[in-house]
Amino acid sequence: MPKVPPHQSHPEILKRLKRAEGQVRSIIAMIESARPCLEIAQQLQAVESAIRAAKKTLIHDHIDHCLDQAVDGSRARASVEEFKLVTKYL
């Protein structure tokens, strides 16, 4: 697959993923130290939310910068815009 230049959102996505990485390490330590399940579940939810947000940002950025450039014509653009809207439900 060809290498593509980083998109404007990539630094923010990396920041979110690095934060999630730290949270995962913290969760591992929580499990190893037998912390309460409720606390662990709360942290797992936070990691899941961070990764979901990173994924959503990446997908929308891909649509905006990659797919948008590949389409031509008003109907194709309208289809891309509709696709952007439906991805909110991912």
C-alpha positions in Angstrom: 0.0 0.0 0.0 1.4 3.4 -0.9 2.6 5.7 1.9 0.4 8.7 2.4 1.4 12.0 4.0 0.0 12.6 7.5 -3.4 14.3 7.6 -4.1 17.3 9.8 -5.8 15.1 12.4 -3.0 12.6 12.8 -1.2 14.4 15.6 -4.4 14.6 17.6 -5.1 10.9 16.9 -1.6 10.0 18.1 -2.1 12.0 21.2 -5.4 10.2 22.0 -3.8 6.8 21.3 -0.8 7.5 23.5 -3.1 8.6 26.3 -5.1 5.3 25.8 -1.8 3.4 25.9 -1.0 4.9 29.3 -4.5 4.1 30.5 -4.1 0.4 29.4 -0.9 0.2 31.3 -2.6 1.6 34.4 -5.4 -0.9 34.0 -3.0 -3.7 33.9 -1.4 -2.5 37.1 -4.8 -2.2 38.6 -5.6 -5.8 37.8 -2.2 -6.9 39.1 -2.8 -5.1 42.4 -6.3 -6.5 42.7 -8.2 -3.2 42.5 -12.0 -3.3 42.7 -13.7 -4.4 39.5 -15.8 -1.3 39.3 -12.7 0.9 39.2 -11.2 -1.3 36.5 -14.4 -1.3 34.5 -14.5 2.5 34.6 -11.0 2.8 33.3 -11.7 0.2 30.5 -14.7 2.4 29.5 -12.4 5.4 29.3 -10.0 3.6 27.1 -12.7 2.3 24.9 -14.1 5.8 24.5 -10.7 7.2 23.6 -10.0 4.6 21.0 -13.5 5.0 19.5 -13.0 8.8 19.3 -9.6 8.2 17.6 -11.2 5.8 15.1 -14.0 8.1 14.3 -11.6 11.0 13.7 -9.5 8.9 11.5 -12.4 7.7 9.4 -13.9 11.2 9.0 -10.5 12.6 8.1 -10.0 9.8 5.5 -13.4 10.7 4.0 -12.6 14.4 4.0 -9.1 14.1 2.5 -8.9 10.9 0.5 -12.4 10.0 -0.7 -13.5 13.6 -1.3 -10.5 14.1 -3.6 -11.3 10.9 -5.5 -14.9 11.8 -6.4 -16.0 14.2 -9.1 -19.5 15.6 -9.8 -22.3 16.8 -7.6 -24.0 13.4 -7.1 -20.8 11.8 -6.0 -20.1 14.6 -3.6 -23.6 14.3 -2.2 -23.0 10.6 -1.7 -19.8 11.3 0.2 -21.6 13.9 2.4 -24.4 11.3 3.1 -21.7 8.7 4.0 -20.1 11.1 6.4 -23.4 11.6 8.2 -24.1 7.8 8.4 -20.6 7.2 9.9 -21.7 9.0 13.0 -23.5 5.8 13.9 -20.3 3.6 13.9 
